[in-house]
Amino acid sequence: MADDDVAEDGTFRGRFDGRFDGRFDGRVVLVTGASRGIGLAVARRVVAEGGRVVITGRTAGALAEAVTGLGADRALGVPGKADDAAHRADVVARTIERFGRLDHLVNNAGTNPAWGPLAGLDAGVARKILEVNVIAALEWTRAAVAAAGPAGGLRSVVNMASLAGTVSAPNIGFYGVSKAALINLTVQLADELAPATRVNALAPAVVRTRLARALYEGREEEAARGYPLGRLGEPDDVAGPAAFLLSDDAAWITGQTLLVDGGASVRAAW
């Protein structure tokens, strides 16, 4: 560990510095919801390790900016909504057309338009959360498996779940319900798609992204006290574990959910 990886308060500040071997040389990775935040950090990590990426997002301008940062020769951006069947079909078709193969999938796209207790949750909003966070992940996976078949098969899938899917999550309860479903979907797919395709999930705690802003904005120091590692997560904190689970380094791991939570889950609520 380098000296500059440690802050004055003793907390570890290490980040990916771009100096990794080419675990993804010759590989193509599709990352949904990757115009910013965790998805973009995963895409950057894949490109830095020799891979090529296809990224999706709802906003064409933000997606184009992300592609420019990744390198137009290494990345393709296709705007659209994760729960749109026509968009999914277009993405996988353009992936094969552009790169000739599809090796890995990251189901990162997610939504949480609800805030408050479940008693006041609109049923239509609940259905939307399930459509984007769970059903779309299933459909992306089925589409990727079908598209990747002629090119040698989809090697691995990483689903972006959440710590909220494993515990009670005040004010984002149905988001947690959807992530719990995604965790179980991971287990089911891991069994059904083996041995050709490995399927795992990551369950981050609060990461400093736009989606999670309501959980820490204006009270970040207070929120960070609940983490033994002394800070909230950053997108790169999740990108590293995602790259590991996607890669052949995790060749004998499937059906697992890895907590990426700064140690929050090790503290009992005494």
C-alpha positions as CSV (number, residue, x, y, z in Angstrom):
1,M,0.0,0.0,0.0
2,A,1.4,3.4,-1.0
3,D,1.7,6.1,1.7
4,D,-0.6,8.4,-0.3
5,D,-3.4,5.7,-0.1
6,V,-3.9,6.6,3.6
7,A,-5.5,9.9,4.6
8,E,-4.4,11.8,7.7
9,D,-7.2,10.3,9.7
10,G,-5.9,6.8,8.9
11,T,-8.6,5.8,6.5
12,F,-7.7,3.8,3.4
13,R,-8.2,6.0,0.3
14,G,-6.8,3.6,-2.3
15,R,-8.3,3.8,-5.8
16,F,-7.9,2.0,-9.1
17,D,-4.9,3.6,-10.8
18,G,-5.3,2.0,-14.3
19,R,-2.3,-0.3,-13.9
20,F,-3.8,-3.7,-14.3
21,D,-3.0,-6.6,-16.6
22,G,-5.4,-7.3,-19.5
23,R,-8.0,-9.6,-17.9
24,F,-10.5,-8.5,-20.5
25,D,-8.2,-8.6,-23.6
26,G,-10.4,-9.6,-26.5
27,R,-13.6,-9.5,-24.4
28,V,-16.8,-7.5,-24.8
29,V,-18.8,-6.4,-21.8
30,L,-22.3,-4.9,-21.9
31,V,-23.0,-2.6,-19.0
32,T,-26.6,-1.2,-18.6
33,G,-27.2,2.1,-16.9
34,A,-23.6,3.2,-17.4
35,S,-23.6,6.9,-18.4
36,R,-22.4,7.8,-14.9
37,G,-21.9,6.4,-11.4
38,I,-21.2,2.7,-10.8
39,G,-22.0,1.6,-14.3
40,L,-19.5,4.0,-15.8
41,A,-16.9,3.1,-13.3
42,V,-17.3,-0.6,-14.2
43,A,-17.0,0.3,-17.9
44,R,-13.8,2.3,-17.3
45,R,-12.3,-0.6,-15.4
46,V,-13.1,-3.1,-18.2
47,V,-11.5,-0.8,-20.8
48,A,-8.5,-0.2,-18.6
49,E,-8.0,-4.0,-18.4
50,G,-8.1,-4.4,-22.2
51,G,-11.8,-4.9,-22.9
52,R,-14.4,-3.2,-25.1
53,V,-17.7,-2.1,-23.7
54,V,-21.2,-1.4,-24.8
55,I,-23.0,1.0,-22.4
56,T,-26.6,2.0,-22.1
57,G,-28.4,4.9,-20.5
58,R,-31.5,7.0,-20.8
59,T,-29.9,10.3,-21.7
60,A,-28.2,10.3,-25.1
61,G,-26.0,13.3,-24.3
62,A,-24.6,11.9,-21.1
63,L,-24.0,8.6,-22.8
64,A,-22.1,10.2,-25.7
65,E,-19.9,12.0,-23.2
66,A,-19.2,8.7,-21.4
67,V,-18.2,7.0,-24.7
68,T,-15.8,9.9,-25.5
69,G,-14.2,9.4,-22.1
70,L,-13.9,5.7,-22.6
71,G,-12.6,6.0,-26.2
72,A,-14.8,5.7,-29.2
73,D,-12.6,2.8,-30.5
74,R,-13.3,0.8,-27.3
75,A,-16.9,1.8,-26.5
76,L,-20.3,1.9,-28.0
77,G,-23.2,3.8,-26.4
78,V,-26.9,3.0,-27.1
79,P,-29.4,5.2,-25.4
80,G,-32.7,3.8,-24.2
81,K,-34.7,2.6,-21.3
82,A,-33.7,-0.7,-19.6
83,D,-37.3,-2.0,-19.4
84,D,-37.9,-1.4,-23.1
85,A,-37.9,-4.7,-25.1
86,A,-37.1,-3.0,-28.4
87,H,-34.1,-1.2,-26.8
88,R,-32.7,-4.4,-25.4
89,A,-33.0,-6.1,-28.8
90,D,-31.3,-3.2,-30.5
91,V,-28.5,-3.1,-28.0
92,V,-27.6,-6.8,-28.3
93,A,-27.9,-6.7,-32.1
94,R,-25.6,-3.7,-32.3
95,T,-23.1,-5.3,-29.9
96,I,-22.7,-8.3,-32.2
97,E,-22.6,-6.1,-35.3
98,R,-19.9,-3.8,-33.9
99,F,-17.7,-6.2,-32.0
100,G,-18.7,-9.6,-33.2
101,R,-19.2,-11.1,-29.8
102,L,-20.6,-10.6,-26.3
103,D,-18.7,-12.2,-23.3
104,H,-20.0,-10.5,-20.1
105,L,-23.1,-8.6,-18.9
106,V,-23.5,-6.2,-16.0
107,N,-27.1,-5.6,-15.0
108,N,-26.6,-2.2,-13.4
109,A,-29.6,-0.2,-14.5
110,G,-31.9,0.5,-11.6
111,T,-34.5,2.9,-10.4
112,N,-36.1,4.1,-7.1
113,P,-38.8,6.7,-7.7
114,A,-40.3,6.0,-4.2
115,W,-39.5,7.5,-0.8
116,G,-41.3,6.7,2.4
117,P,-43.0,3.8,4.2
118,L,-44.6,0.9,2.2
119,A,-48.0,1.8,3.6
120,G,-48.0,4.9,1.3
121,L,-46.5,3.3,-1.8
122,D,-48.3,3.6,-5.1
123,A,-48.8,0.2,-6.7
124,G,-47.9,1.6,-10.1
125,V,-44.6,2.9,-8.8
126,A,-44.0,-0.5,-7.2
127,R,-44.6,-2.2,-10.5
128,K,-42.2,0.2,-12.3
129,I,-39.4,-0.6,-9.7
130,L,-39.9,-4.3,-10.3
131,E,-39.9,-3.9,-14.1
132,V,-36.6,-2.0,-14.1
133,N,-34.7,-3.7,-11.2
134,V,-35.8,-7.3,-11.6
135,I,-37.7,-8.2,-14.8
136,A,-35.4,-6.1,-17.0
137,A,-32.4,-7.8,-15.5
138,L,-33.9,-11.2,-16.4
139,E,-34.7,-10.0,-19.9
140,W,-31.2,-8.5,-20.5
141,T,-29.7,-11.8,-19.4
142,R,-31.9,-13.9,-21.7
143,A,-31.2,-11.6,-24.6
144,A,-27.4,-11.6,-23.9
145,V,-27.3,-15.4,-23.7
146,A,-29.2,-15.8,-27.0
147,A,-27.0,-13.2,-28.7
148,A,-23.7,-14.5,-27.4
149,G,-24.4,-18.1,-28.4
150,P,-22.9,-18.1,-31.9
151,A,-19.8,-16.2,-30.7
152,G,-18.8,-18.7,-28.0
153,G,-21.3,-18.1,-25.2
154,L,-21.9,-15.6,-22.5
155,R,-19.2,-16.2,-19.8
156,S,-20.5,-14.3,-16.9
157,V,-23.2,-11.9,-15.5
158,V,-23.0,-9.5,-12.6
159,N,-26.2,-8.2,-11.2
160,M,-26.1,-5.0,-9.2
161,A,-28.1,-5.6,-6.1
162,S,-27.9,-3.7,-2.8
163,L,-27.4,-4.0,0.9
164,A,-31.0,-2.8,1.1
165,G,-32.0,-6.2,-0.4
166,T,-30.6,-8.0,2.7
167,V,-31.9,-5.8,5.6
168,S,-34.7,-3.4,6.4
169,A,-34.2,-0.1,4.5
170,P,-36.2,2.8,5.9
171,N,-37.8,5.0,3.3
172,I,-36.5,2.8,0.4
173,G,-38.3,-0.4,1.4
174,F,-39.6,-1.4,-1.9
175,Y,-36.3,-0.7,-3.6
176,G,-34.9,-3.2,-1.0
177,V,-37.7,-5.7,-1.9
178,S,-36.7,-5.5,-5.6
179,K,-33.0,-6.0,-4.8
180,A,-33.9,-9.0,-2.6
181,A,-35.7,-10.4,-5.6
182,L,-32.7,-9.7,-7.8
183,I,-30.5,-11.6,-5.3
184,N,-32.7,-14.6,-5.6
185,L,-32.9,-14.2,-9.4
186,T,-29.1,-14.4,-9.3
187,V,-29.2,-17.8,-7.5
188,Q,-31.8,-19.1,-9.9
189,L,-30.0,-18.0,-13.1
190,A,-26.7,-19.3,-11.7
191,D,-28.2,-22.8,-11.4
192,E,-30.0,-22.7,-14.8
193,L,-27.2,-21.2,-16.9
194,A,-24.4,-23.3,-15.5
195,P,-21.9,-24.5,-16.5
196,A,-21.6,-22.1,-19.5
197,T,-22.5,-18.9,-17.7
198,R,-21.6,-17.8,-14.2
199,V,-24.0,-15.4,-12.5
200,N,-23.2,-13.4,-9.4
201,A,-24.3,-10.2,-7.7
202,L,-22.9,-7.3,-5.8
203,A,-24.7,-5.7,-2.9
204,P,-23.2,-2.2,-2.2
205,A,-24.2,-0.1,0.7
206,V,-24.5,3.7,0.2
207,V,-22.3,4.8,-2.7
208,R,-21.9,8.5,-3.6
209,T,-24.0,8.5,-6.8
210,R,-27.0,10.5,-8.0
211,L,-29.4,7.6,-7.3
212,A,-28.3,7.4,-3.6
213,R,-28.0,11.2,-3.0
214,A,-31.1,11.3,-0.7
215,L,-29.4,8.9,1.7
216,Y,-26.5,11.2,2.4
217,E,-26.8,14.7,1.0
218,G,-26.3,17.3,3.7
219,R,-25.4,14.7,6.3
220,E,-22.5,12.7,4.7
221,E,-20.3,12.8,7.8
222,E,-23.1,11.5,10.0
223,A,-23.9,8.8,7.4
224,A,-20.3,7.7,7.2
225,R,-20.2,7.0,11.0
226,G,-22.0,3.8,10.5
227,Y,-19.2,2.4,8.4
228,P,-16.2,0.8,10.1
229,L,-14.0,1.9,7.2
230,G,-15.0,5.5,7.9
231,R,-16.5,6.7,4.7
232,L,-19.3,6.2,2.1
233,G,-18.5,4.2,-1.0
234,E,-17.3,5.5,-4.3
235,P,-18.2,4.0,-7.7
236,D,-14.6,2.7,-8.1
237,D,-15.1,0.7,-4.8
238,V,-17.7,-1.3,-6.6
239,A,-16.0,-1.4,-10.0
240,G,-13.1,-3.5,-8.7
241,P,-15.3,-6.3,-7.3
242,A,-17.4,-6.2,-10.4
243,A,-14.4,-6.7,-12.6
244,F,-13.2,-9.6,-10.4
245,L,-16.6,-11.4,-10.6
246,L,-16.8,-10.9,-14.3
247,S,-13.3,-12.2,-14.9
248,D,-11.7,-15.7,-15.0
249,D,-10.2,-14.9,-11.6
250,A,-13.7,-15.9,-10.3
251,A,-14.0,-18.9,-12.5
252,W,-15.3,-21.2,-9.7
253,I,-17.7,-18.7,-8.2
254,T,-21.4,-18.6,-9.2
255,G,-24.7,-17.9,-7.5
256,Q,-23.1,-15.6,-4.8
257,T,-23.8,-12.1,-3.6
258,L,-20.8,-10.2,-2.4
259,L,-21.5,-7.4,0.1
260,V,-19.5,-4.2,-0.8
261,D,-20.5,-2.1,2.2
262,G,-17.5,-0.6,4.0
263,G,-18.0,-3.0,6.8
264,A,-21.5,-1.8,7.7
265,S,-23.0,-5.3,7.9
266,V,-20.5,-6.4,10.6
267,R,-22.0,-4.1,13.2
268,A,-24.8,-5.3,15.3
269,A,-27.6,-2.9,16.2
270,W,-26.9,-2.8,19.9
